[in-house]
Every structure is written in structure tokens, then in C-alpha cells.
Amino acid sequence: DSGVTQTPKHLITATGQRVTLRCSPRSGDLSVYWYQQSLDQGLQFLIQYYNGEERAKGNILERFSAQQFPDLHSELNLSSLELGDSALYFCASSPVSKTGQETQYFGPGTRLLVL
Amino acid sequence: AQSVTQLGSHVSVSEGALVLLRCNYSSSVPPYLFWYVQYPNQGLQLLLKYTTGATLVKGINGFEAEFKKSETSFHLTKPSAHMSDAAEYFCAVSQTGANNLFFGTGTRLTVIP
């Protein structure tokens, strides 16, 4: 158990809909990362937040957005869903932000299926 | 720009045999290198990482990896495979000033009894 929790574990929805994925980082970790794992694209970095502020952006679509709240939990919002958005979405956390050396601790993921 | 190449999307070894999973990286600055393992229906778990110092890094479950700058490689090895090693393994790179990881495409390890 990494200490990172993600809800829900599974999500089935229809095209055009909007969903919210939730992540609670390890106790004390200020940095949260979101990754997408799909058969087509592999594991891709989406976005990072550090202590409530956006710190880095990767291959995140404009239809997707995220935020980190004062209690440090984070939410990833996916809107106007398409079939291709079906994937496993991981959240990870680490204590700090920019050293590059930090171990990231991954949650169990949310499996999204868009029908 | 950073990237990671993992040679071999599938590797099969016999139980007790040497495990060798290959990873080559590309980075314009000194990289930090990681190996993560993903068991079925689970998240990723860190096996080991190289940041600075000793180039031979030992990790959990008997795995180790050697950073070879001249070859831009960070191959993962284990002397003797165990059935419980069957999983998908990901090599990743990051760099100073940016903590986000760039992952390779993964190698699925099968251990044959």
C-alpha cells in the first residue's frame, strides 16, 4: 500500500459526459501528479500540482483539467468524453516538487471506460 | 528533451534464470533514472532509482540496475527469476528542476516454471 488513495476504482460512462477522479496523496506529500495509461499512448504524464498550484503540464487535453485543494487532495476533471479517453488514470504523490530525484508513490488507479 | 526506450515489449525467462530488461534513455542533461514495477490490477511500485553517486543501484526484491553514461543505458537485472516477478516493468527518466516522469513503453516479464 503506497498511501495514495484514488476513487472511484472503476468508472463507466458515455461519450460526451463529464467525470471527476479524486486522489488523496500520502500524508505530508505536497506534490500530486496525474498520469494516463492507455494501450495506444502508454504511460503519459498529464499534470502536476504542488501545494495547490499548477507546477507542470504534460500531454493534457484542453477537455481535461485538474486542481489541488487546501487539504492537498486533487481532482482530475474529464469532460466531453470520447471513446479514446478510456484508460487507467493514476495519481502519484511526492514530498517536494522540483528536485527530480523524488520517488513518486502511485495510487491504484481509476479505470475509466467510455462507451 | 527526454525519452526512454525499452527494448522488448515481452520477455520470457525460466524460473531461476537471469532476468535482463533493457532501458536506454535520451536526455540533454544528467538524468535521474527509475525502474517501476506494475503487478496486474495494481499501481506502480518503485523498484530502484539512480540519482547521483554509485552507478550500480540495488533495489527491492533482488533487482539491480547499472547506470552507464557512455551507453546511455540503465538495464535492470536479477540473477534468478522467481514466479512472483511476473509483472510489467517500466523504465522512467526525470531531470533536475522537473519532477514529472517520462516512461518507456514497458516490458512484460513472464516467468516459466
Boltz contact constraints between the chains, C-beta under 6 A:
constraints:
  - contact:
      token1: [A, 42]
      token2: [B, 105]
      max_distance: 6.0
  - contact:
      token1: [A, 43]
      token2: [B, 103]
      max_distance: 6.0
  - contact:
      token1: [A, 45]
      token2: [B, 100]
      max_distance: 6.0
  - contact:
      token1: [A, 48]
      token2: [B, 100]
      max_distance: 6.0
  - contact:
      token1: [A, 56]
      token2: [B, 100]
      max_distance: 6.0
  - contact:
      token1: [A, 97]
      token2: [B, 99]
      max_distance: 6.0
  - contact:
      token1: [A, 98]
      token2: [B, 97]
      max_distance: 6.0
  - contact:
      token1: [A, 98]
      token2: [B, 99]
      max_distance: 6.0
  - contact:
      token1: [A, 100]
      token2: [B, 32]
      max_distance: 6.0
  - contact:
      token1: [A, 100]
      token2: [B, 94]
      max_distance: 6.0
  - contact:
      token1: [A, 100]
      token2: [B, 95]
      max_distance: 6.0
  - contact:
      token1: [A, 100]
      token2: [B, 96]
      max_distance: 6.0
  - contact:
      token1: [A, 100]
      token2: [B, 99]
      max_distance: 6.0
  - contact:
      token1: [A, 101]
      token2: [B, 32]
      max_distance: 6.0
  - contact:
      token1: [A, 101]
      token2: [B, 51]
      max_distance: 6.0
  - contact:
      token1: [A, 102]
      token2: [B, 99]
      max_distance: 6.0
  - contact:
      token1: [A, 103]
      token2: [B, 46]
      max_distance: 6.0
  - contact:
      token1: [A, 106]
      token2: [B, 43]
      max_distance: 6.0
  - contact:
      token1: [A, 106]
      token2: [B, 44]
      max_distance: 6.0
  - contact:
      token1: [A, 107]
      token2: [B, 43]
      max_distance: 6.0
  - contact:
      token1: [A, 108]
      token2: [B, 43]
      max_distance: 6.0
  - contact:
      token1: [A, 109]
      token2: [B, 43]
      max_distance: 6.0
